[in-house]
Amino acid sequence: METFTDVLLVTANVGSLFDNVGEIQNEWLQELYTIVHSHNPQFIALHFQEVGGKDYMVNMGHAENFFRNIDSSEEMKDFDRVCIYVDNQFQAEDSFTALGSLYFIRKTLKNIYQYDFNVKDFKAVSGRNKHVGPLEGVATVEKEKFPKNFWPDFKWSRKGFMRTRWIIHNQGLDLVNVHLFHDASNLVACSSSPSIYSANRKNALRYVINRISDSRYTPLPFIVFGDFNFRLDTLSLVQHLSTAADVQTVKKECSNEVEKIICEEKDNDHQVLLRVEDKLFVYLHPAVFQENNGSAFLKYDKEVAAFHDVIKEEDIEFPPSYPYSEEYTKPTQYMNTRCPAWCDRILMSHSAQEFIYKGEDGEKCVVYNTVGPRVCMGDHKPVFLFFSLKTIDH
């Protein structure tokens, strides 16, 4: 007999929550609880990146309070089993990832087990299991920072992945929290197609997939969700946006290095249509990135295509999840720092997608969307996937 378990997966880069403590946190949590309440899942997985924010040495204490607030909240009281894994060990530069993975199991879900990577066996989940600190000795999680030699030309940062493994009603599943590399410079990003940053992310994601599929453990269907930092193909996009413009490339006086790209309209008093600098991306008509949920720009979202042999994704019907304004009063505006992009994603193996109940007769059973579209959630809008997991009751 088939059993259906309602599952809610959420990925959130929470860096700006801790850099602006108190300003947006309460509403951020209310938006999360609204999603939980409206979908009423039996199992919740929350994957956080940039725990502690950019100034993590100062803010890590606030991060611990944030997780405590979620765990002890009235809204989560029906979840009687909890597993929390937070890597807050910023002193350990060789292993610090700033990742946090939280799992909540509702009282009504009886048949659930978690994998012990040491003894290579599943154990029933009970109680509230909280691991905040060094995770290297914790048997139910596998965490890895990307090796330093991956990108010798770039600053080593808090990027890596964290895996837990579950059985829900006889269906085994790996849940992987991931944070890949960002675009350090808009100018470098638009100097080639694909960009050097895109190539780095491709290598990193392939590394993660290989690691979770290798022979150390029996490979299982997997869902990878986090901040992939996927960006639009910037060179192609800039060429498209400036088709009817005069393009001026300004170089630094002391070198041949490009300092800025300025695209001016040919008429209309030569109004600046687009201006690109290292950390500046200013387009005259920013609303186009939200028209029809930005669907006109999905053709420039190419980074996931390299993985279609192993990965699937539900259709994207929400605007780019980054970079939103961190100002409380501008919840739907993008910042002028980067080109808007779908950084935050939920991807799954082909075998995992087979277990998602798609409904009958046009019934909408799967929801893939952002959390808090009209509320300031920081520079990233969290992204969630709600679905019913099809499993066989033996």
Phi, psi and chi 1 to 4 in degrees:
 res  aa     phi    psi   chi1   chi2   chi3   chi4
   1 MET       -  138.5 -168.9 -178.7   89.9      -
   2 GLU   -81.3  139.5  -86.3 -169.9  -25.8      -
   3 THR  -117.9  146.2  -58.6      -      -      -
   4 PHE  -118.5  125.0  -61.7   97.1      -      -
   5 THR  -115.2  120.3  -55.7      -      -      -
   6 ASP   -76.8  125.9  -73.7  -14.6      -      -
   7 VAL  -123.1  137.2  171.5      -      -      -
   8 LEU  -121.5  120.9  176.2   67.5      -      -
   9 LEU  -112.1  133.5  -50.0  177.7      -      -
  10 VAL  -132.4  133.3 -179.1      -      -      -
  11 THR  -117.5  136.6  177.2      -      -      -
  12 ALA  -147.6  121.1      -      -      -      -
  13 ASN   -82.9  110.8 -178.4  -44.1      -      -
  14 VAL  -103.4   17.0  -71.7      -      -      -
  15 GLY   -50.5  -46.6      -      -      -      -
  16 SER   -78.2  -10.0   48.1      -      -      -
  17 LEU   -65.1  -34.8  -85.1 -167.8      -      -
  18 PHE   -92.8  -18.9  -52.1  112.2      -      -
  19 ASP   -80.6  -16.7  -65.3  -33.2      -      -
  20 ASN  -128.0   56.4  -54.8  -72.6      -      -
  21 VAL   -56.1  133.0  174.7      -      -      -
  22 GLY    89.8  -33.5      -      -      -      -
  23 GLU   -65.7  -47.9  -90.4 -174.5   34.9      -
  24 ILE  -119.3   -4.8   57.1  178.0      -      -
  25 GLN   -63.1  -43.5 -152.8  168.7  100.1      -
  26 ASN   -62.9  -45.8  -72.7  -19.4      -      -
  27 GLU   -68.7  -34.4  -72.8 -152.6   18.4      -
  28 TRP   -56.8  -49.1 -166.5  103.3      -      -
  29 LEU   -64.5  -40.0  -72.2  168.7      -      -
  30 GLN   -61.7  -38.8  -73.3  -47.5  -49.1      -
  31 GLU   -64.5  -39.8  -69.1  -63.0  -45.7      -
  32 LEU   -62.5  -47.0  174.0   66.6      -      -
  33 TYR   -65.2  -30.7  -60.5  144.6      -      -
  34 THR   -63.4  -42.0  -62.6      -      -      -
  35 ILE   -64.3  -43.5  -63.6  -69.8      -      -
  36 VAL   -60.7  -45.6  170.9      -      -      -
  37 HIS   -66.1  -42.0  179.9   72.9      -      -
  38 SER   -72.9  -28.9   62.3      -      -      -
  39 HIS  -101.6  -18.1  -67.3  -70.7      -      -
  40 ASN    51.3   52.8 -158.1   28.7      -      -
  41 PRO   -73.5  160.0   29.7  -35.2      -      -
  42 GLN   -93.0  -23.0  -69.8  174.4  -81.1      -
  43 PHE  -135.9  130.5  178.9   84.5      -      -
  44 ILE  -123.7  134.3  -60.4  175.5      -      -
  45 ALA  -122.5  121.2      -      -      -      -
  46 LEU  -111.6  120.0  -53.1  177.1      -      -
  47 HIS  -111.3  118.8  -77.0 -178.8      -      -
  48 PHE  -111.5  144.1  -64.6  123.7      -      -
  49 GLN  -123.5  158.5  -54.2   83.3   38.1      -
  50 GLU    57.2   42.7  -76.1 -159.6   43.0      -
  51 VAL   -60.7  127.8  169.8      -      -      -
  52 GLY    94.7  -10.8      -      -      -      -
  53 GLY    74.9 -170.8      -      -      -      -
  54 LYS   -67.2  -36.4  -67.1  176.5 -176.8   66.9
  55 ASP   -97.1   57.6 -158.7    0.3      -      -
  56 TYR   -64.6  -26.2   47.7   80.9      -      -
  57 MET   -64.5  -33.5  -66.5 -176.4 -170.3      -
  58 VAL   -86.3  -37.2  173.3      -      -      -
  59 ASN   -98.2   -1.1  -68.8  -28.2      -      -
  60 MET   -60.9  -31.8 -161.0   52.6   84.2      -
  61 GLY   -62.9  -38.9      -      -      -      -
  62 HIS   -63.9  -36.4  -61.1  -52.9      -      -
  63 ALA   -63.7  -41.7      -      -      -      -
  64 GLU   -64.1  -38.3  -71.8  161.2   26.5      -
  65 ASN   -63.8  -38.8  -71.5  -23.4      -      -
  66 PHE   -59.6  -46.8  172.5   71.2      -      -
  67 PHE   -67.6  -36.1  -64.8  123.7      -      -
  68 ARG   -63.1  -39.4 -149.1  170.4  -70.4  124.5
  69 ASN   -60.9  -43.4  -75.0  -14.6      -      -
  70 ILE   -64.6  -47.9  -62.9  175.2      -      -
  71 ASP   -61.7  -38.4 -179.2   34.0      -      -
  72 SER   -96.7    4.0   61.0      -      -      -
  73 SER   -70.6  150.8   68.9      -      -      -
  74 GLU   -59.0  -35.9 -179.5   68.5   16.2      -
  75 GLU   -66.4  -21.6  -70.0   83.6   -5.5      -
  76 MET  -107.4   14.8  -55.9  -63.0  -84.9      -
  77 LYS   -69.3  -19.8   69.7  178.5 -170.2  -57.4
  78 ASP   -79.8   -3.5  -76.6  -18.3      -      -
  79 PHE   -99.0  103.6  -62.5   85.7      -      -
  80 ASP   -91.7   -7.9   63.5  -20.7      -      -
  81 ARG  -125.4  134.1  -75.1  147.8  -65.8  165.2
  82 VAL  -137.8  138.0  178.9      -      -      -
  83 CYS  -127.0  119.9  -61.3      -      -      -
  84 ILE  -122.0  130.7  -65.5  175.9      -      -
  85 TYR  -131.7  113.4  -54.1   94.8      -      -
  86 VAL  -128.4  120.7 -180.0      -      -      -
  87 ASP   -89.2   97.4  177.1   11.3      -      -
  88 ASN  -110.2   11.4   68.7   -8.5      -      -
  89 GLN   -85.1   70.2  -64.8  -65.5  -70.7      -
  90 PHE   -67.7  -16.7   55.9   80.1      -      -
  91 GLN   -68.7  -26.5  -56.2   91.1  -21.8      -
  92 ALA   -89.9   80.6      -      -      -      -
  93 GLU   -59.3  -31.8 -168.3 -166.1   -0.2      -
  94 ASP   -70.0  -17.8  -71.1   -5.8      -      -
  95 SER  -131.2   -6.7   60.4      -      -      -
  96 PHE   -70.4  126.1  177.7   50.8      -      -
  97 THR  -117.3  -15.4   61.4      -      -      -
  98 ALA    58.9   29.1      -      -      -      -
  99 LEU   -95.8  147.4  -66.2  172.7      -      -
 100 GLY  -137.6  129.2      -      -      -      -
 101 SER  -125.4  124.8  -61.8      -      -      -
 102 LEU  -123.2  133.6  -74.7   68.3      -      -
 103 TYR  -128.3  130.7  -55.3   95.0      -      -
 104 PHE  -123.9  131.3  -65.6   84.7      -      -
 105 ILE  -121.0  122.1  -60.0  146.5      -      -
 106 ARG   -72.1  151.6 -159.4  179.8  -79.0  -83.4
 107 LYS   -52.4  -33.7  -67.7  171.0 -175.3  171.9
 108 THR   -76.5  -12.1   50.8      -      -      -
 109 LEU   -92.3  108.3 -179.8   53.9      -      -
 110 LYS   -94.9  -38.3  -58.4  -60.5  179.4 -163.3
 111 ASN   -96.3   76.7 -167.7   -1.1      -      -
 112 ILE  -139.2  136.9 -175.1  160.0      -      -
 113 TYR  -135.3  152.1  -59.0   86.3      -      -
 114 GLN  -122.5  147.5 -163.6  180.0   11.9      -
 115 TYR   -85.1  138.2 -165.4   67.1      -      -
 116 ASP  -101.8  110.9 -178.3  -46.0      -      -
 117 PHE   -70.3  -16.6  -71.7   97.4      -      -
 118 ASN   -79.5  -50.5  -75.1   -9.2      -      -
 119 VAL   -91.1   -4.5  -61.0      -      -      -
 120 LYS    56.9   50.6  -61.4 -169.6  175.9 -176.9
 121 ASP  -152.5  160.3 -159.3    5.0      -      -
 122 PHE   -92.2  146.7  -73.7   92.3      -      -
 123 LYS  -132.2  146.2  -61.8  176.5  177.5  178.5
 124 ALA   -60.7  143.4      -      -      -      -
 125 VAL   -90.5  129.8 -177.8      -      -      -
 126 SER  -143.5  152.0   61.3      -      -      -
 127 GLY    68.9 -163.6      -      -      -      -
 128 ARG  -114.5  111.6  -54.5 -177.5   94.2   74.8
 129 ASN  -108.5  110.2  -50.1  -79.9      -      -
 130 LYS  -119.6  121.8  -59.4  173.1 -166.4  175.6
 131 HIS  -124.1   96.3  -54.7  -77.6      -      -
 132 VAL  -117.6  108.5  179.5      -      -      -
 133 GLY   144.5 -148.9      -      -      -      -
 134 PRO   -69.3  130.5   20.7  -26.7      -      -
 135 LEU  -104.6    1.1  -59.2  176.5      -      -
 136 GLU   -59.8  -30.9  -80.9   66.6   27.0      -
 137 GLY   -95.5    6.1      -      -      -      -
 138 VAL   -90.5  120.3 -179.4      -      -      -
 139 ALA   -75.9  -18.2      -      -      -      -
 140 THR   -97.0    8.5   47.6      -      -      -
 141 VAL  -139.3  147.8   68.4      -      -      -
 142 GLU  -122.0  124.1 -173.5 -179.5   48.1      -
 143 LYS  -129.1  140.8 -176.1 -156.3   80.9  171.2
 144 GLU  -148.2  134.4 -156.3  174.6  -46.0      -
 145 LYS   -90.7  144.6 -175.6  169.8 -176.7  168.0
 146 PHE   -63.5  139.4  -69.0  119.2      -      -
 147 PRO   -60.1  146.1  -20.3   30.2      -      -
 148 LYS   -62.8  -32.3 -158.8  169.6 -167.1  172.5
 149 ASN   -77.6    0.6   60.3    2.1      -      -
 150 PHE   -61.2  -44.9 -107.2   37.9      -      -
 151 TRP  -138.1   80.3    0.4   92.8      -      -
 152 PRO   -61.4  -21.0   18.0  -29.4      -      -
 153 ASP   -86.0   -4.9  -59.8  -23.3      -      -
 154 PHE  -122.9  157.0  -63.6   99.0      -      -
 155 LYS   -63.9  132.9 -175.7 -175.0  170.6 -165.1
 156 TRP   -70.7  132.8 -158.5   33.2      -      -
 157 SER  -137.7 -177.0   58.7      -      -      -
 158 ARG   -78.5   60.3  -55.1  155.1  -76.8  165.4
 159 LYS  -117.0  138.9  -55.0  -66.2 -167.1  -68.4
 160 GLY   177.4 -157.9      -      -      -      -
 161 PHE  -145.4  162.4   68.6   94.1      -      -
 162 MET  -142.5  127.9 -172.0 -173.1  -75.6      -
 163 ARG  -120.0  137.9  160.0  164.4   75.0  156.7
 164 THR  -124.1  158.7   55.2      -      -      -
 165 ARG  -131.7  135.8  173.7  168.1  -82.1 -161.3
 166 TRP  -133.8  155.8  -55.8   83.5      -      -
 167 ILE  -121.3  121.2  -74.5  179.5      -      -
 168 ILE  -117.4  114.2  -58.6  173.3      -      -
 169 HIS    47.4   54.5  -79.1  -60.0      -      -
 170 ASN    71.6    4.7  -59.3  -53.2      -      -
 171 GLN  -106.1  117.4  178.6   53.2   57.9      -
 172 GLY   -81.7  144.9      -      -      -      -
 173 LEU  -157.0  132.6 -161.9   60.5      -      -
 174 ASP   -94.8  133.1  -83.9   -9.7      -      -
 175 LEU  -114.9  121.7  -61.6  178.0      -      -
 176 VAL  -122.7  122.2 -175.2      -      -      -
 177 ASN   -91.5  130.4 -173.5   -7.5      -      -
 178 VAL  -138.0  146.9   69.3      -      -      -
 179 HIS  -136.9  114.0 -167.6 -172.3      -      -
 180 LEU  -100.5  178.9  -57.2 -174.3      -      -
 181 PHE   -78.7  144.1  -56.1   89.0      -      -
 182 HIS   -91.3  174.5   64.1  -73.0      -      -
 183 ASP   -86.3  112.2  -78.7   16.0      -      -
 184 ALA   -73.3  -31.4      -      -      -      -
 185 SER  -139.9  127.9  160.2      -      -      -
 186 ASN   -62.3  -35.1  -64.0  -36.3      -      -
 187 LEU   -67.8  -42.3  -67.6  169.3      -      -
 188 VAL   -65.2  -39.6  172.5      -      -      -
 189 ALA   -61.2  -34.1      -      -      -      -
 190 CYS  -100.0   19.4   67.1      -      -      -
 191 SER   -92.5  -13.0   63.6      -      -      -
 192 SER  -154.0  160.2   62.8      -      -      -
 193 SER  -134.9  114.1  173.1      -      -      -
 194 PRO   -73.0  162.2   25.7  -32.7      -      -
 195 SER   -76.9  163.8   76.8      -      -      -
 196 ILE   -62.1  -32.4 -172.7  170.9      -      -
 197 TYR   -68.6  -40.1  -55.0  121.2      -      -
 198 SER   -60.6  -41.8  171.2      -      -      -
 199 ALA   -63.1  -39.2      -      -      -      -
 200 ASN   -62.9  -43.2  -77.0  -13.2      -      -
 201 ARG   -64.9  -38.3  -71.9 -171.9  -75.5  -89.4
 202 LYS   -60.9  -45.2 -178.1  178.9  174.8 -178.7
 203 ASN   -61.4  -42.8  -70.2  -20.0      -      -
 204 ALA   -66.9  -43.8      -      -      -      -
 205 LEU   -68.0  -38.0 -177.0   52.3      -      -
 206 ARG   -62.9  -37.7 -170.9   62.8   72.1 -177.1
 207 TYR   -61.4  -45.6  177.1   82.7      -      -
 208 VAL   -61.3  -47.4  171.7      -      -      -
 209 ILE   -62.8  -40.3  -68.5  168.3      -      -
 210 ASN   -64.8  -40.4  -71.8  -17.2      -      -
 211 ARG   -65.8  -40.2  -72.7  -67.6  -78.9  162.9
 212 ILE   -83.4   -5.2   62.8  176.1      -      -
 213 SER  -113.0    2.7  -50.5      -      -      -
 214 ASP   -77.7 -178.0   64.9   20.2      -      -
 215 SER   -83.9    1.1   58.7      -      -      -
 216 ARG   -63.5  -34.9  -66.3  170.6  -57.4  140.7
 217 TYR  -135.7  157.6  -52.1  100.0      -      -
 218 THR   -62.2  122.1  -54.1      -      -      -
 219 PRO   -63.1  141.1  -22.0   34.0      -      -
 220 LEU  -128.1  163.3  -75.3 -177.4      -      -
 221 PRO   -54.2  145.8  -24.1   33.9      -      -
 222 PHE  -136.8  153.5   60.8   81.2      -      -
 223 ILE  -125.2  122.4  -55.3  179.9      -      -
 224 VAL  -108.4  118.5 -176.1      -      -      -
 225 PHE  -139.8  136.5   50.9  115.2      -      -
 226 GLY   174.2 -159.1      -      -      -      -
 227 ASP   -96.8   96.7  177.4    5.3      -      -
 228 PHE   -77.9  -13.4  -67.0   86.0      -      -
 229 ASN    59.1   21.2 -100.5  -45.4      -      -
 230 PHE   -56.9  136.1  -69.8  153.2      -      -
 231 ARG  -122.3  160.8  -53.8  -60.0  169.3  100.8
 232 LEU   -68.2  153.7  -57.1 -172.4      -      -
 233 ASP   -66.0   94.8 -177.8  -13.8      -      -
 234 THR   -63.2  -41.1  -45.0      -      -      -
 235 LEU   -61.3  -49.1  176.4   57.8      -      -
 236 SER   -62.0  -40.2  -58.8      -      -      -
 237 LEU   -66.7  -45.5  178.3   65.4      -      -
 238 VAL   -61.1  -40.6  166.8      -      -      -
 239 GLN   -61.7  -40.2  -73.0  170.2  -17.1      -
 240 HIS   -67.2  -46.4  165.2   72.1      -      -
 241 LEU   -67.3  -24.6  -66.2  177.2      -      -
 242 SER  -107.1   18.9   60.2      -      -      -
 243 THR   -52.4  -44.0  -53.4      -      -      -
 244 ALA  -103.7   30.6      -      -      -      -
 245 ALA  -123.1  161.0      -      -      -      -
 246 ASP   -88.1  122.9  -73.0  -36.3      -      -
 247 VAL  -102.4  125.4 -179.1      -      -      -
 248 GLN  -118.5  125.3 -178.3 -172.2   -1.4      -
 249 THR  -104.2  118.4  -58.2      -      -      -
 250 VAL  -100.1  126.7 -179.8      -      -      -
 251 LYS  -108.2  154.7  -63.7 -170.4  175.2  178.8
 252 LYS   -66.4  145.7  -68.3  178.9 -178.8  172.7
 253 GLU   -63.0  -39.1  -77.3 -178.7   20.6      -
 254 CYS   -86.1   -9.9   53.0      -      -      -
 255 SER  -148.5 -179.5   70.0      -      -      -
 256 ASN   -92.7   10.2 -148.4   24.4      -      -
 257 GLU   -75.8  137.9 -155.4  178.4  -32.4      -
 258 VAL   -71.0  131.0  175.5      -      -      -
 259 GLU  -102.3  -34.7 -171.4  172.7   34.4      -
 260 LYS  -160.9  155.8   60.0 -173.6   80.3  163.4
 261 ILE  -120.5  125.7  -61.7  167.8      -      -
 262 ILE  -121.6  124.4  -60.6  167.7      -      -
 263 CYS  -111.8  116.7  -53.5      -      -      -
 264 GLU  -109.0  142.1  -66.0 -177.9  -12.5      -
 265 GLU   -63.7  144.4  -67.5 -176.5  -24.5      -
 266 LYS   -73.0  -28.8  -71.6 -178.1  177.0  172.3
 267 ASP  -119.2 -146.8   43.2   25.7      -      -
 268 ASN    52.0   43.1 -158.6   16.6      -      -
 269 ASP    57.4   28.2  -65.8  -28.2      -      -
 270 HIS    54.3   41.6  -63.9  -77.9      -      -
 271 GLN   -61.3  140.8 -164.0  166.4    8.3      -
 272 VAL   -73.2  117.8  174.9      -      -      -
 273 LEU   -85.3  -40.4 -176.3   65.5      -      -
 274 LEU  -149.9  135.7  176.8   66.5      -      -
 275 ARG  -131.7  125.2 -176.6 -172.2 -177.6  100.8
 276 VAL  -123.1  126.2 -178.2      -      -      -
 277 GLU  -131.0 -178.3  -62.6  179.5   21.3      -
 278 ASP   -48.2  -51.9  -97.2  -13.4      -      -
 279 LYS  -123.3   34.0  -69.8 -177.6  164.8   56.5
 280 LEU  -138.6  131.0 -163.6   69.3      -      -
 281 PHE  -141.7   96.7 -170.8   96.5      -      -
 282 VAL  -114.8  113.3 -175.3      -      -      -
 283 TYR  -110.2  138.8 -176.2   53.0      -      -
 284 LEU   -62.1  -29.2 -174.8   59.6      -      -
 285 HIS  -121.6   68.2  -48.0  -68.5      -      -
 286 PRO   -64.3  -21.1   23.2  -32.6      -      -
 287 ALA   -63.2  -19.7      -      -      -      -
 288 VAL   -62.6  -24.3  -62.7      -      -      -
 289 PHE   -73.2  -12.3  -70.0  101.6      -      -
 290 GLN  -112.3  -11.2  -69.0  179.9  -41.0      -
 291 GLU   -62.4  129.7  -79.1  170.6   17.3      -
 292 ASN    50.0   40.2  -62.1  -42.6      -      -
 293 ASN    58.4   28.4  -65.9  -41.3      -      -
 294 GLY    72.8   16.3      -      -      -      -
 295 SER   -58.6  -28.2   57.5      -      -      -
 296 ALA   -64.6  -18.7      -      -      -      -
 297 PHE  -101.1   -3.0  -62.9   96.7      -      -
 298 LEU   -62.0  -26.0  -82.2  169.0      -      -
 299 LYS   -67.3  -18.5   63.7 -174.0  173.9 -168.4
 300 TYR   -91.5   -4.9  -59.5  104.0      -      -
 301 ASP   -88.7   88.0  177.1   68.7      -      -
 302 LYS  -108.9   -8.9  -59.1  174.4  179.5  177.4
 303 GLU   -69.2  -30.5  -65.5 -166.9   36.3      -
 304 VAL   -74.5  -21.4  111.1      -      -      -
 305 ALA   -59.1  -30.0      -      -      -      -
 306 ALA   -66.4  -12.5      -      -      -      -
 307 PHE  -114.7   13.2  -63.6   91.3      -      -
 308 HIS   -62.5  -17.9  -78.2  165.8      -      -
 309 ASP   -68.4  -24.9   57.7  -34.2      -      -
 310 VAL  -125.5  -14.2  -73.3      -      -      -
 311 ILE  -129.1  143.9  -85.0  176.7      -      -
 312 LYS  -124.1  163.1  -61.9 -118.7 -176.0 -169.3
 313 GLU  -147.4  143.4 -178.5  178.5   22.3      -
 314 GLU   -66.0  158.5  -67.2  -61.3  -43.3      -
 315 ASP   -61.5  135.2  -69.6  -19.2      -      -
 316 ILE   -83.8  119.5  -67.6  175.7      -      -
 317 GLU  -131.3   38.2  -65.4  175.9  -13.2      -
 318 PHE  -137.6  155.6   51.0   86.8      -      -
 319 PRO   -67.3  164.2  -11.6   24.7      -      -
 320 PRO   -47.7  138.0  -30.0   36.8      -      -
 321 SER   -85.9   -2.0   61.4      -      -      -
 322 TYR  -155.0  148.7  170.7   85.7      -      -
 323 PRO  -105.3  105.2   34.6  -27.0      -      -
 324 TYR   -74.9  154.8  -80.9   90.7      -      -
 325 SER   -62.1  142.0  171.2      -      -      -
 326 GLU   -92.2    4.3  -66.2  170.4  -52.7      -
 327 GLU   -82.2  129.6  -72.8 -174.1   46.0      -
 328 TYR   -53.6  -34.1 -172.4   75.2      -      -
 329 THR   -88.6    0.2   55.0      -      -      -
 330 LYS  -126.3   58.9  -61.1  176.4  179.7  175.9
 331 PRO   -69.2  -18.1   26.6  -35.6      -      -
 332 THR  -111.2    4.0   60.8      -      -      -
 333 GLN   -94.6  145.1  -75.4 -175.1   31.5      -
 334 TYR   -88.4  149.3  -70.1  113.1      -      -
 335 MET   -75.9  159.2  -72.7 -168.1  -76.6      -
 336 ASN   -91.4   31.0  -70.4  -26.7      -      -
 337 THR   -96.9  -38.5   50.0      -      -      -
 338 ARG  -137.5  160.0  -53.5  -76.4 -179.9 -158.2
 339 CYS   -70.8  131.6  176.0      -      -      -
 340 PRO   -54.1  142.2  -27.8   36.4      -      -
 341 ALA  -155.6  159.5      -      -      -      -
 342 TRP   -89.8   81.2  -71.6  -86.4      -      -
 343 CYS   -78.5  -35.1  -68.4      -      -      -
 344 ASP  -100.7  118.0  -51.1  -84.3      -      -
 345 ARG  -140.4  162.5  -48.7  -79.1  -85.6  -96.7
 346 ILE  -128.5  109.4  -60.8  174.8      -      -
 347 LEU  -116.2  150.9  -49.5  177.7      -      -
 348 MET  -142.9  155.8   62.7 -167.3   72.0      -
 349 SER   -67.7  158.1   62.7      -      -      -
 350 HIS   -57.9  -38.0  -67.5 -151.7      -      -
 351 SER   -68.1  -32.3   52.3      -      -      -
 352 ALA   -70.4  -37.1      -      -      -      -
 353 GLN   -65.5  -25.2 -161.8 -178.7   47.2      -
 354 GLU   -65.0  -21.5  -70.7  169.0   15.1      -
 355 PHE   -92.3    1.2  -54.0  126.3      -      -
 356 ILE   -89.1  122.2  -68.8 -176.2      -      -
 357 TYR   -73.7  121.1  177.0   62.3      -      -
 358 LYS   -93.6   -6.5  -67.5  -68.2 -169.9 -179.8
 359 GLY    84.1  170.9      -      -      -      -
 360 GLU  -124.6  150.9  -65.6  161.2   13.0      -
 361 ASP    52.2   47.7  -56.6  -33.4      -      -
 362 GLY    74.5    7.4      -      -      -      -
 363 GLU   -63.9  133.5  172.0 -171.1    6.4      -
 364 LYS   -93.5  102.3 -179.1   79.1  170.1  161.6
 365 CYS  -105.0  -21.0  -66.5      -      -      -
 366 VAL  -111.0  129.7  179.9      -      -      -
 367 VAL  -123.1  122.2 -175.4      -      -      -
 368 TYR  -124.3  111.6 -171.1   29.9      -      -
 369 ASN  -160.2  178.7 -149.8  -20.5      -      -
 370 THR   -93.9  157.7   51.6      -      -      -
 371 VAL   -97.7  132.6 -179.1      -      -      -
 372 GLY    68.6   48.4      -      -      -      -
 373 PRO   -61.2  -25.7   17.8  -28.7      -      -
 374 ARG  -111.1   13.2  -47.9 -125.8  166.8  -79.6
 375 VAL  -126.9  146.6  170.3      -      -      -
 376 CYS   -67.6  117.2 -179.0      -      -      -
 377 MET  -115.0   11.6  -55.7  -68.8  -79.7      -
 378 GLY    96.7 -168.9      -      -      -      -
 379 ASP   -75.1  -19.8   56.9  -10.3      -      -
 380 HIS  -110.9  131.7  -70.9 -104.0      -      -
 381 LYS   -80.9  126.7  -65.4  -75.9 -173.2 -162.9
 382 PRO   -60.1  152.7  -21.5   32.6      -      -
 383 VAL  -121.7  138.4  167.8      -      -      -
 384 PHE  -128.8  155.7   75.9   92.5      -      -
 385 LEU  -129.7  122.6 -179.5   69.3      -      -
 386 PHE  -113.2  133.5  171.5   77.0      -      -
 387 PHE  -158.4  166.4   61.5   92.8      -      -
 388 SER  -100.3  124.7  -74.6      -      -      -
 389 LEU   -84.9  119.1 -176.0   71.8      -      -
 390 LYS   -81.6  123.2  -90.8 -168.5  -55.9 -165.6
 391 THR  -135.7  161.7   52.1      -      -      -
 392 ILE  -102.1  127.5  -54.7  -64.4      -      -
 393 ASP   -87.7  118.6 -109.4   -3.4      -      -
 394 HIS   -91.5      -  -66.9  -47.0      -      -
